[in-house]
């Protein structure tokens, strides 16, 4: 049975901070700590999810959990990120509202993992299908690619996102994903050339060197040793828990799934390798005649390898590192670069090369995952962006990151208040204005087009003359001195003159999350983000097409003398576009918090969490949510949850749910000012009222549980009693049955004993009577026998004197012979001629008769057996008999042929259409047709021929064409020569002087030699007008080939000859046939 856990059931602490009572920063932190210690990492603030990073795997993201939160009300189950993802997805699918999920928090708080969980949940609950699954897989696999190129190990996080990402996932009307669009913000490209102590460069550099094959590294001219590359920090090159080699394989697979071609992947890896090579280029000063130093490349090997990777002429890039060309209208001025400027140019090129590659990757991924359909799409945006950053040393990057968070906080407050107001209006509840801190004044301080800090920074960057970070700070001190959220030691505001916590080269802004001290060093350079035009043009001259795409401004035909927009201006425009995009969607918030700086489980650092709670504005969020009503719930679930508190609503309320809730609240005597009834929801102003309801419900549930237990126990005891009673009846019945059976068995056994005694007495009495009767009969018989004997002796006494012994002997012999013949009749053997069984003779004097009878019986059964033969079968046996007379004990091949029947036609000459012409050429009946090999005298090789035997001749024809090669009348055949061994060779010798003997004798071989020679001999014997055919069996005989006689000699061969005989020519007069030895 499925168990539903409400937000208010089995709470550890308070699941929704809106219900926290009393509300203070200490109680807020204590509630977070309590839930974190019990592995409850998610907590609500209304519809906002607070996510604590557990720094370990928890079993709360299984497929069962996905199904548990699927299609459930947001507050129906305990807090979880799946609840927010499901709420957003169902609002998009069912209500046609575009959604956005804003994930914020500082580095290491788990923003990236939260975005993955949201995307994986949406992928799990949306539709299925081959195309849909492909889109989902591409959307999910875009993450590993972007993480490899945009994430790095920092002191706070081993997989820190060093860029902001916003992904719009597009759905069709059914809620199935169609594609997506990714936007990236402010890649931390300064990390490419320099990393703080204890941190790494971007993952892809380490993954490439660890996971690429030796062949790939050789093509990219790289070495696995991290220490050979200046851009890679060595103190944190390896990270526990990160397998760079396995991650590289994952990235390659993900790029393939997303849709990258193999040549595109190779180009990307070449650019990554080029960045590493670029960091190894070093410069040395070289004095010129005008007194100025000019930079020169120390070791040109890395420069050469980089140019080979990118397809750039080495001299072009080397000159770009030594000279800078400045164009103004129609003039060009070339100036030399000193060593410091050359290093600046090198690092600027590396940063631009990598950041533009990253932007190209995002564009390329968008091209693959973009929805193809032109119809209107539903959109769910997922924003994973850096949180508010307050470091010991804050620079330009932290300044614009915190500016982005100020804008997000502003839109968060506006959208939260607007959502509250819209719900109150929708429910018909009177709206009261909420007092809250509006950070618009801070946003205006930064982004104002006239006096904003970004505008002044741009103005300073574009101003002619000497521009430094100090001149920029002077301008801030002049214009922003009176601003209440701006602080500087050098401003005209005298209250900061003695503030020693505020250095001279810094300024401080009081953000909504607290005061942040910014060091102005590097602001101007990072905002300018200049790349010398000579380097852009050198990159454009590369043979690699991807480099040309990354540096379009290097095209000499499209020279633009206008300065490119600054980094601050571009970021401000991107943030403005993002804010406008977010305002068109329904927002959903995930606030990520990291519990400690040690990246360890089970550690809760209160000061760190307090700092994050403040700058995330979570207390402000709770106050806004509680400004009107702390809790609201639809009437149906409210009545279902609390109906047991009132007798009128328990157990079932028959009327409308709202009336039931009103009756319930009136019965509980809750003050009217604590409640407000909307169109579909009840609103509760104070959390204490809700906790009062929960306490009453808990007590009532205990009473109900006691009642249920009482009824259950009574039912259980009655059931047990009835079961015992039923069991007792069954046991008694079985026992009575058993007792009667035993009694019956006892009576039965007694009866049987009595019966046995009675029957024994009767049987013994009968036996005595029978024995007496038998003795009487035997006595009578004995007396009669003696009497008859006496009579016979008296009768024959007179014959004993006249030859009585001879008569008795003859009578005895006659009786023995009669018994012998009758016994022979019953033991006569079978009618099979090969059955050699015969009964043994019973008496020695019958030996002659016994042997003669056996001979007569055998001849008789042989005659009976022969009388059953047909003419065909008789002919077959006659042929077999003739073969036996010719070959038995003479030819080694004969025993194996005995069991093989003589078929005669082995080629089916009358049925095979191939030999139709040959069959018609032979006018007589074919007695034998077989394929033989005609042996060539020249080499001993065999040529396949068809051998046909008729009554008067034999014919040799070509096997393939059926053409007659020779036709020899049988009278011209004088003899046949064969060997004594197991080969199939035989020679047909012709009569000298005959027409057939013109070409000489025939030396042939066949598998059916016994049958061929037997039929030739038999056919020649039946002809009365010719002499009997001579069969010569010898291991050496002569064969006439035209005018020469050749000796054919048969020898025993070894295993190398195989299983068949082979014929070889030894000389002009000798053919040697090697016959394999038979086992």
GUNU-155347 format. One record per residue (C-alpha): x, y, z; residue in one letter. Coordinates in pm, whole numbers, padded with zeros to 5 digits, always signed. Example, Ala and Ser with C-alpha at 12.3 -4.5 7.8 and 13.67 -1.06 7.14 Angstrom:
2
+01230-00450+00780A +01367-00106+00714S 
This chain:
1079
+00000+00000+00000X +00133+00345-00095X +00216+00571+00200X +00172+00946+00159X +00382+01173+00378X +00250+01527+00409X +00470+01828+00465X +00324+01845+00818X +00361+01472+00897X +00663+01330+01079X +00838+01665+01056X +01200+01698+01161X +01206+02061+01258X +00982+02265+01028X +00957+02167+00661X +00840+02514+00554X +01021+02812+00704X +00705+03021+00666X +00564+02815+00956X +00870+02872+01178X +00771+03016+01515X +00926+03228+01651X +01096+03363+01339X +01452+03480+01398X +01789+03423+01240X +01888+03187+01524X +01572+02977+01496X +01612+02975+01116X +01968+02837+01143X +01874+02591+01417X +01594+02451+01200X +01835+02409+00906X +02091+02237+01133X +01830+02003+01281X +01706+01893+00939X +02061+01866+00799X +02169+01640+01089X +01879+01405+01000X +01967+01397+00626X +01674+01629+00541X +01864+01853+00298X +01556+02023+00145X +01342+02286+00319X +01072+02514+00178X +01009+02885+00206X +00665+02876+00053X +00735+02763-00303X +01112+02828-00273X +01337+02525-00212X +01644+02556+00012X +01899+02287-00080X +02187+02199+00156X +02485+02025-00008X +02531+01693+00181X +02874+01624+00020X +02775+01258-00013X +02530+01038-00198X +02183+00999-00047X +01924+00737-00154X +01660+01001-00237X +01701+01021-00615X +01595+00670-00716X +01337+00591-00988X +01094+00504-00707X +01133+00856-00569X +01063+01000-00913X +00737+00803-00930X +00652+00904-00573X +00664+01277-00654X +00512+01247-01000X +00180+01433-01041X +00164+01524-00671X +00069+01849-00504X +00369+02061-00402X +00291+02035-00028X +00161+01678-00041X +00496+01514+00036X +00806+01608+00233X +01028+01881+00079X +01225+01770-00224X +01370+01923-00539X +01156+01677-00735X +00843+01845-00594X +00947+02181-00741X +01048+02023-01074X +00714+01840-01093X +00516+02155-01005X +00698+02353-01276X +00657+02080-01538X +00284+02027-01468X +00218+02403-01476X +00392+02419-01814X +00216+02112-01954X -00136+02156-01815X -00173+02535-01772X +00040+02643-02070X +00258+02868-01849X +00622+02914-01942X +00843+02833-01644X +01189+02924-01524X +01388+02761-01245X +01644+02995-01085X +01925+02811-00906X +02152+03035-00702X +02415+02993-00435X +02787+03030-00391X +03050+02801-00540X +03030+02451-00393X +02669+02482-00281X +02550+02225-00538X +02394+02444-00810X +02520+02230-01098X +02397+01907-00935X +02060+02072-00867X +02022+02168-01234X +02112+01810-01335X +01850+01672-01095X +01582+01903-01236X +01666+01806-01595X +01687+01434-01515X +01347+01446-01337X +01181+01624-01629X +01340+01375-01869X +01206+01086-01658X +00843+01205-01632X +00789+01338-01984X +00683+01125-02280X +00865+00834-02438X +00949+00750-02798X +01254+00716-03020X +01266+01083-03122X +01176+01211-02775X +01441+00990-02613X +01699+01120-02861X +01617+01482-02771X +01628+01403-02397X +01961+01226-02435X +02109+01520-02627X +01986+01769-02366X +02131+01563-02082X +02460+01492-02263X +02522+01863-02325X +02609+01891-01954X +02931+01680-01958X +03064+01879-02255X +03000+02219-02096X +03129+02101-01758X +03456+01981-01912X +03520+02316-02082X +03355+02548-01827X +03415+02388-01485X +03727+02377-01272X +03849+02270-00930X +03849+02556-00679X +03924+02572-00309X +03549+02565-00245X +03433+02309-00501X +03599+02029-00699X +03358+02083-00990X +03288+02455-00979X +03102+02613-01272X +03313+02906-01386X +03038+03042-01611X +02671+03118-01585X +02432+02898-01781X +02072+02951-01875X +01897+02676-02073X +01554+02711-02231X +01403+02363-02278X +01126+02367-02538X +00822+02135-02518X +00531+02059-02749X +00165+02069-02649X +00186+01717-02501X +00476+01812-02274X +00738+01618-02474X +01076+01791-02517X +01153+01923-02864X +01492+02080-02803X +01662+02359-02616X +01873+02674-02631X +02169+02744-02400X +02298+03090-02309X +02630+03134-02128X +02741+03428-01919X +03086+03552-01822X +03324+03259-01857X +03610+03311-01611X +03869+03319-01888X +04140+03465-01664X +04164+03113-01516X +04317+02993-01845X +04642+03182-01781X +04649+03196-01400X +04489+03000-01117X +04488+03080-00745X +04685+02850-00516X +04507+02521-00453X +04295+02548-00769X +04313+02403-01120X +04262+02520-01473X +03953+02403-01663X +03892+02026-01653X +03941+01967-02026X +04318+02030-02011X +04373+01758-01749X +04120+01522-01910X +04292+01551-02247X +04638+01479-02108X +04512+01191-01887X +04255+01021-02109X +04366+01068-02470X +04540+00780-02645X +04911+00792-02722X +04831+00831-03090X +04604+01130-03023X +04864+01298-02801X +05125+01243-03068X +04905+01411-03329X +04844+01702-03090X +05217+01720-03006X +05141+01686-02632X +05299+01502-02340X +05111+01349-02044X +05334+01527-01790X +05136+01822-01645X +05458+01989-01528X +05559+02066-01887X +05283+02325-01928X +05301+02669-01765X +04923+02722-01772X +04857+02417-01553X +04897+02453-01177X +05086+02162-01028X +04983+02175-00661X +04628+02056-00743X +04681+01870-01070X +04507+01558-00939X +04183+01567-00739X +04054+01288-00517X +03731+01148-00656X +03788+01285-01009X +03896+01036-01276X +04013+01264-01557X +04079+00975-01798X +03729+00829-01754X +03574+01177-01775X +03754+01238-02105X +03595+00926-02251X +03258+01046-02119X +03308+01385-02286X +03401+01225-02620X +03093+01004-02604X +02871+01300-02507X +03004+01508-02800X +02920+01223-03033X +02565+01194-02892X +02507+01571-02912X +02606+01562-03280X +02969+01674-03313X +03141+01544-03625X +03476+01369-03584X +03664+01650-03763X +03497+01906-03534X +03609+01713-03225X +03961+01699-03364X +03960+02075-03431X +03843+02144-03075X +04120+01927-02929X +04376+02100-03150X +04266+02438-03012X +04293+02310-02654X +04643+02180-02730X +04730+02513-02891X +04635+02697-02571X +04869+02472-02371X +05147+02530-02623X +05079+02905-02613X +05146+02914-02239X +05493+02766-02294X +05604+03048-02527X +05851+03274-02345X +06011+03602-02450X +06346+03773-02410X +06440+04141-02461X +06648+04248-02756X +06792+04599-02772X +06737+04808-03080X +06936+05101-03216X +06673+05352-03102X +06730+05249-02742X +06401+05064-02697X +06378+04693-02611X +06199+04461-02848X +06060+04121-02743X +06180+03806-02910X +06066+03442-02865X +06322+03245-02660X +06257+02886-02775X +06064+02865-03100X +05984+02494-03072X +05650+02545-02889X +05563+02830-03125X +05639+02607-03423X +05425+02319-03290X +05136+02556-03211X +05151+02704-03563X +05153+02352-03712X +04844+02262-03508X +04650+02570-03620X +04793+02595-03971X +04948+02941-03919X +05273+03068-04066X +05526+03086-03785X +05671+03417-03900X +05328+03586-03901X +05251+03492-03539X +05606+03563-03425X +05581+03916-03567X +05243+03968-03396X +05415+03898-03060X +05683+04158-03134X +05491+04442-03304X +05160+04617-03266X +04991+04802-03551X +04763+05095-03465X +04529+05225-03737X +04371+05565-03728X +04169+05672-04028X +04414+05642-04322X +04732+05597-04115X +04904+05290-03979X +05160+05308-03703X +05368+05004-03605X +05525+04995-03259X +05743+04735-03093X +05628+04538-02791X +05851+04497-02489X +05865+04169-02296X +05581+04263-02055X +05357+04366-02343X +05442+04045-02531X +05343+03835-02228X +05021+04040-02202X +04951+03977-02572X +05021+03604-02531X +04785+03572-02234X +04520+03785-02403X +04535+03556-02708X +04509+03244-02487X +04208+03385-02299X +04032+03496-02619X +04109+03171-02797X +03961+02963-02514X +03660+03189-02441X +03567+03207-02811X +03606+02829-02838X +03368+02792-02542X +03114+03028-02705X +03145+02830-03029X +03080+02506-02837X +02762+02654-02687X +02650+02771-03034X +02731+02431-03185X +02537+02248-02912X +02243+02483-02967X +02252+02394-03336X +02211+02026-03245X +01951+02054-02969X +01746+02337-03120X +01379+02250-03181X +01311+02187-03549X +00936+02258-03550X +00825+02614-03631X +00513+02609-03412X +00491+02788-03078X +00669+02601-02800X +00622+02585-02428X +00946+02681-02254X +01106+02585-01923X +01420+02783-01839X +01686+02654-01599X +01928+02919-01468X +02248+02789-01307X +02449+03099-01224X +02716+03194-00977X +02595+03312-00640X +02693+03617-00444X +03073+03617-00390X +03259+03783-00104X +03629+03693-00104X +03928+03839+00074X +04040+03986-00257X +03742+04088-00476X +03807+04217-00828X +03618+04296-01148X +03478+03940-01181X +03321+03949-00832X +03186+04297-00901X +02982+04197-01207X +02883+03862-01049X +02741+04046-00748X +02573+04294-00983X +02397+03999-01151X +02288+03868-00810X +02152+04214-00719X +01937+04201-01034X +01824+03846-00952X +01735+03952-00596X +01541+04246-00734X +01339+04033-00972X +01299+03769-00701X +01137+04018-00460X +00922+04166-00737X +00803+03830-00869X +00745+03689-00519X +00535+03988-00416X +00354+03982-00748X +00280+03611-00706X +00145+03675-00355X -00068+03966-00477X -00204+03768-00772X -00302+03479-00544X -00479+03715-00302X -00669+03879-00590X -00751+03539-00740X -00890+03418-00406X -01068+03746-00329X -00855+03827-00023X -00780+04189+00061X -00416+04277-00024X -00204+04481+00216X +00123+04641+00106X +00436+04473+00240X +00729+04676+00363X +01058+04534+00231X +01405+04651+00133X +01410+04747-00234X +01759+04702-00376X +01678+04904-00688X +01897+05184-00546X +02199+04947-00546X +02124+04829-00902X +02098+05195-01008X +02435+05270-00846X +02594+05005-01067X +02402+05020-01395X +02283+05384-01427X +02367+05503-01778X +02480+05843-01653X +02641+05802-01312X +02656+05424-01272X +02983+05251-01187X +02978+05048-01511X +02908+05360-01719X +03200+05544-01554X +03427+05243-01606X +03339+05238-01977X +03391+05612-02000X +03731+05581-01839X +03832+05298-02072X +03736+05503-02380X +03889+05829-02259X +04208+05939-02441X +04521+05996-02242X +04665+05802-01950X +04403+05572-01803X +04471+05372-01486X +04275+05202-01213X +04352+05496-00984X +04198+05748-01224X +03888+05530-01234X +03873+05528-00852X +03913+05907-00847X +03614+05938-01079X +03408+05713-00849X +03510+05918-00547X +03396+06233-00724X +03060+06117-00857X +02945+05850-00608X +03075+06003-00288X +02733+06104-00159X +02565+05772-00240X +02454+05598+00078X +02562+05250-00047X +02907+05357-00172X +03210+05385+00056X +03567+05492-00017X +03861+05608+00191X +03938+05885-00056X +03583+06012-00104X +03471+06347+00027X +03260+06171+00286X +03471+06232+00596X +03327+05945+00796X +03544+05693+00606X +03873+05885+00634X +03973+05700+00950X +03829+05362+00847X +04149+05152+00838X +03951+04847+00717X +03908+05034+00387X +04240+05051+00192X +04319+05347-00033X +04299+05150-00360X +03959+05001-00283X +03596+05095-00267X +03310+04928-00083X +02948+04873-00185X +02675+04788+00060X +02489+04513-00125X +02162+04361-00008X +02367+04067+00118X +02625+04276+00299X +02920+04502+00240X +03179+04394-00019X +03524+04547-00055X +03648+04570-00417X +04012+04625-00517X +04024+04845-00829X +04347+04689-00955X +04279+04530-01293X +03931+04679-01340X +04029+04882-01649X +04227+04605-01820X +03961+04337-01753X +03688+04567-01875X +03882+04656-02191X +03960+04288-02264X +04178+04402-02557X +04324+04169-02816X +04574+04332-03052X +04449+04346-03409X +04776+04190-03531X +04695+03872-03334X +04337+03863-03465X +04464+03894-03823X +04728+03626-03761X +04459+03391-03628X +04238+03461-03931X +04519+03354-04163X +04511+03002-04014X +04428+02713-04244X +04191+02563-03988X +03832+02668-04062X +03732+02679-03694X +03998+02944-03616X +03861+03164-03895X +03513+03140-03741X +03647+03241-03397X +03830+03553-03520X +03609+03714-03788X +03744+04060-03703X +04084+03947-03835X +03953+03951-04193X +04150+04230-04369X +03853+04293-04598X +03632+04378-04300X +03859+04599-04089X +03652+04782-03826X +03830+05071-03657X +03554+05100-03398X +03655+04973-03057X +03475+04652-02952X +03226+04678-02666X +03373+04640-02317X +03324+04333-02101X +03107+04529-01856X +02885+04663-02132X +02839+04315-02282X +02758+04162-01945X +02513+04439-01858X +02334+04383-02189X +02326+04005-02130X +02185+04051-01778X +01921+04289-01913X +01815+04031-02174X +01808+03759-01906X +01592+03972-01673X +01343+04048-01951X +01332+03677-02035X +01272+03578-01673X +00992+03832-01627X +00792+03662-01904X +00800+03327-01720X +00664+03188-01397X +00963+03171-01157X +01065+02876-00938X +01357+02919-00699X +01621+02682-00564X +01854+02840-00309X +02169+02628-00265X +02371+02644+00057X +02697+02473+00142X +02723+02366+00507X +03105+02387+00539X +03424+02484+00357X +03586+02141+00406X +03367+01966+00146X +03296+01704+00415X +02973+01530+00515X +02797+01574+00853X +02964+01912+00926X +02746+02220+00975X +02941+02548+01011X +02690+02792+01154X +02882+03111+01070X +02923+03007+00704X +02557+02908+00669X +02449+03231+00843X +02656+03431+00594X +02486+03256+00300X +02138+03294+00453X +02201+03666+00475X +02331+03728+00126X +02068+03498-00030X +01804+03709+00145X +01625+03406+00285X +01501+03586+00599X +01368+03863+00377X +01196+03599+00168X +01027+03447+00474X +00908+03790+00592X +00760+03865+00251X +00579+03529+00247X +00450+03588+00602X +00351+03951+00548X -00004+03848+00466X -00097+03491+00556X +00159+03236+00666X -00030+02930+00539X -00291+02858+00278X -00450+02531+00168X -00737+02421-00063X -01059+02339+00120X -01073+01969+00022X -00732+01863+00163X -00782+02092+00466X -01115+01929+00549X -00971+01582+00483X -00679+01651+00722X -00869+01808+01014X -01223+01662+00986X -01171+01436+01290X -01156+01750+01515X -01531+01812+01483X -01821+01569+01539X -02021+01732+01259X -01749+01670+00997X -01640+01326+01122X -01624+01078+00962X -01782+01220+00642X -01902+01569+00548X -02187+01562+00301X -02192+01925+00190X -01948+02158+00007X -01590+02152+00136X -01585+02525+00218X -01890+02496+00444X -01733+02197+00614X -01414+02397+00685X -01620+02689+00821X -01813+02454+01052X -01486+02294+01161X -01314+02626+01241X -01623+02760+01423X -01640+02445+01635X -01271+02487+01727X -01342+02853+01827X -01054+02994+01623X -01073+03379+01613X -01212+03517+01290X -00918+03757+01244X -00684+03455+01219X -00869+03316+00917X -00976+03431+00576X -01183+03227+00332X -01092+03257-00033X -01268+03114-00335X -01083+02781-00324X -00847+02807-00024X -00846+02887+00343X -00579+03135+00458X -00429+03116+00809X -00253+03430+00929X -00036+03305+01217X +00169+02982+01226X +00057+02932+01587X -00295+02869+01461X -00167+02601+01227X +00039+02440+01503X -00271+02450+01727X -00463+02258+01459X -00175+02013+01421X -00155+01956+01798X -00531+01896+01823X -00508+01663+01525X -00219+01473+01686X -00417+01428+02009X -00727+01325+01816X -00524+01079+01610X -00392+00931+01934X -00750+00893+02063X -00859+00744+01732X -00558+00516+01737X -00654+00402+02088X -01012+00341+01974X -00893+00153+01668X -00655-00049+01883X -00938-00132+02128X -01169-00244+01850X -00892-00430+01679X -00785-00607+01997X -01147-00708+02071X -01188-00834+01715X -00856-01013+01737X -00947-01185+02069X -01293-01287+01939X -01132-01419+01625X -00878-01612+01832X -01156-01755+02056X -01366-01862+01757X -01057-02014+01602X -00978-02201+01926X -01340-02319+01952X -01340-02437+01594X -01004-02604+01649X -01132-02780+01964X -01434-02916+01775X -01209-03038+01495X -00964-03196+01742X -01250-03366+01934X -01398-03499+01610X -01065-03631+01496X -01002-03789+01839X -01343-03961+01844X -01278-04087+01497X -00936-04213+01605X -01081-04389+01919X -01354-04563+01715X -01097-04668+01456X -00878-04819+01727X -01179-04998+01879X -01285-05128+01540X -00930-05246+01462X -00918-05434+01794X -01254-05607+01731X -01148-05683+01374X -00816-05836+01480X -00995-06053+01746X -01246-06174+01487X -00969-06257+01244X -00788-06463+01512X -01104-06657+01590X -01173-06709+01220X -00817-06828+01163X -00846-07083+01443X -01180-07211+01308X -01053-07232+00951X -00735-07407+01070X -00937-07667+01257X -01157-07729+00949X -00853-07745+00717X -00670-07992+00940X -00983-08209+00959X -01016-08203+00579X -00644-08275+00539X -00668-08583+00761X -00962-08707+00554X -00777-08649+00224X -00464-08820+00350X -00664-09119+00460X -00836-09132+00121X -00504-09106-00062X -00348-09386+00143X -00647-09604+00060X -00611-09528-00311X -00236-09594-00304X -00293-09922-00123X -00550-10026-00383X -00316-09927-00666X -00024-10117-00512X -00230-10425-00461X -00363-10401-00818X -00014-10355-00958X +00118-10652-00774X -00181-10852-00887X -00141-10744-01252X +00232-10817-01237X +00159-11157-01107X -00090-11216-01386X +00151-11084-01656X +00438-11292-01527X +00213-11593-01532X +00106-11508-01888X +00455-11434-02031X +00648-11690-01839X +00605-11926-02127X +00755-11672-02375X +01081-11609-02187X +01212-11930-02314X +01149-11830-02691X +01373-11508-02780X +01191-11267-02541X +01507-11054-02472X +01548-10959-02842X +01191-10841-02864X +01222-10632-02554X +01541-10474-02693X +01378-10389-03029X +01080-10242-02847X +01307-10027-02634X +01506-09905-02938X +01181-09825-03118X +01059-09621-02824X +01395-09434-02804X +01386-09353-03179X +01029-09236-03151X +01120-09008-02861X +01426-08877-03058X +01225-08781-03366X +00953-08617-03162X +01219-08418-02974X +01391-08319-03301X +01061-08184-03431X +01030-07940-03143X +01401-07828-03149X +01454-07794-03526X +01661-07470-03607X +01541-07172-03822X +01511-07177-04200X +01803-06935-04249X +02082-07098-04454X +02346-06926-04240X +02206-07059-03915X +02457-07323-03800X +02271-07432-03489X +02168-07804-03458X +02039-07994-03155X +02287-08212-02974X +02255-08591-03025X +02100-08765-02721X +02261-09109-02771X +02593-09216-02919X +02443-09486-03144X +02244-09214-03325X +02562-09028-03437X +02546-09127-03805X +02173-09069-03835X +02208-08734-03652X +02477-08607-03896X +02291-08724-04207X +01970-08561-04090X +02155-08232-04036X +02295-08249-04393X +01958-08333-04546X +01785-08052-04349X +02044-07793-04459X +02013-07890-04829X +01637-07879-04803X +01622-07530-04645X +01878-07398-04899X +01653-07521-05178X +01353-07355-05012X +01554-07030-04977X +01661-07035-05348X +01308-07095-05463X +01214-06749-05325X +01461-06560-05553X +01340-06339-05845X +01536-06335-06170X +01690-05994-06088X +01798-06097-05741X +01930-06423-05879X +02140-06230-06132X +02279-06006-05856X +02384-06307-05650X +02534-06472-05953X +02740-06156-06017X +02849-06148-05652X +02937-06520-05675X +03137-06463-05991X +03320-06168-05822X +03403-06400-05536X +03546-06662-05774X +03760-06400-05947X +03886-06186-05657X +03845-06370-05326X +04180-06403-05151X +04347-06242-05455X +04255-05871-05440X +04277-05666-05114X +03991-05443-05230X +03744-05732-05255X +03632-05762-04884X +03513-05401-04877X +03300-05456-05190X +03107-05756-05057X +02856-05548-04861X +02809-05293-05144X +02531-05377-05392X +02606-05361-05765X +02395-05067-05892X +02519-05064-06251X +02411-04708-06339X +02595-04459-06117X +02541-04148-06331X +02167-04196-06407X +02242-04161-06774X +01883-04211-06885X +01749-03936-06650X +02028-03678-06665X +01956-03430-06947X +02327-03354-06969X +02392-03704-07111X +02079-03727-07328X +02284-03708-07649X +02530-03972-07522X +02245-04205-07425X +02091-04179-07770X +02432-04249-07932X +02448-04585-07755X +02188-04803-07925X +02215-05106-07696X +02103-05135-07333X +02358-04992-07089X +02465-05256-06840X +02697-05027-06640X +02758-04649-06635X +03023-04501-06407X +03279-04218-06388X +03638-04345-06421X +03976-04172-06448X +04177-04236-06764X +04548-04230-06669X +04775-04018-06887X +05105-04190-06965X +05293-03859-06981X +05238-03749-06622X +05031-04012-06447X +04740-03771-06399X +04379-03882-06440X +04114-03735-06671X +03748-03798-06584X +03561-04015-06837X +03221-04182-06843X +03253-04562-06880X +02956-04731-07047X +02925-05112-07084X +02677-05272-07319X +02631-05633-07428X +02872-05600-07722X +03106-05307-07640X +03230-05055-07389X +03243-04675-07447X +03458-04395-07296X +03305-04044-07315X +03398-03696-07184X +03233-03629-06846X +03158-03259-06911X +03039-03264-07274X +02926-03625-07311X +03129-03659-07634X +03236-04018-07716X +03615-04053-07696X +03644-04428-07767X +03410-04720-07846X +03564-05069-07822X +03385-05393-07919X +03414-05657-07648X +03574-05915-07885X +03872-05675-07917X +03926-05696-07536X +04171-05979-07463X +04251-05940-07092X +04226-05722-06784X +04516-05654-06544X +04473-05544-06183X +04693-05535-05874X +04654-05739-05557X +04626-05427-05341X +04333-05202-05236X +04364-04956-05527X +04112-04899-05808X +04354-04915-06107X +04292-05164-06393X +04425-05202-06748X +04205-05305-07044X +04432-05481-07296X +04317-05490-07656X +04383-05742-07933X +04690-05655-08136X +04614-05551-08489X +04253-05459-08416X +04120-05113-08509X +04056-05033-08144X +04421-05103-08052X +04558-04818-08267X +04605-04589-07966X +04701-04869-07731X +04555-05016-07417X +04350-04826-07154X +04481-04766-06799X +04184-04664-06584X +04095-04618-06215X +03753-04644-06054X +03592-04670-05711X +03377-04958-05844X +03659-05170-05990X +03519-05504-05862X +03179-05441-06024X +03324-05320-06358X +03559-05617-06401X +03293-05866-06285X +03040-05731-06540X +03307-05728-06817X +03399-06091-06736X +03035-06198-06709X +02937-06024-07035X +03233-06186-07216X +03150-06532-07073X +02786-06525-07189X +02900-06460-07549X +02945-06803-07715X +03146-06691-08017X +03451-06563-07829X +03717-06683-07591X +03687-06639-07212X +03822-06303-07086X +04150-06342-06894X +04185-06165-06553X +04551-06105-06460X +04603-06014-06091X +04959-05898-06032X +05142-05601-05872X +05341-05546-06193X +05210-05568-06549X +05274-05419-06896X +05043-05178-07076X +05070-05099-07449X +05060-04722-07518X +05065-04682-07899X +05404-04838-08006X +05558-04852-07655X +05505-05084-07368X +05505-04931-07020X +05542-05118-06694X +05286-05033-06421X +05426-05109-06077X +05229-05098-05750X +05402-05020-05421X +05293-04960-05058X +05290-04585-04979X +05320-04399-04647X +05071-04158-04478X +05195-03867-04689X +05008-04011-04987X +04673-03953-04814X +04385-04199-04830X +04386-04264-05210X +04633-04424-05450X +04842-04190-05664X +05017-04255-05994X +05349-04096-06089X +05567-04128-06397X +05919-04246-06307X +06057-04270-06663X +05940-04343-07017X +05896-04711-06938X +05766-04704-06581X +05451-04577-06406X +05456-04619-06028X +05129-04640-05833X +05161-04567-05461X +04888-04735-05256X +04831-04620-04895X +04882-04875-04625X +04553-04997-04479X +04524-05028-04101X 
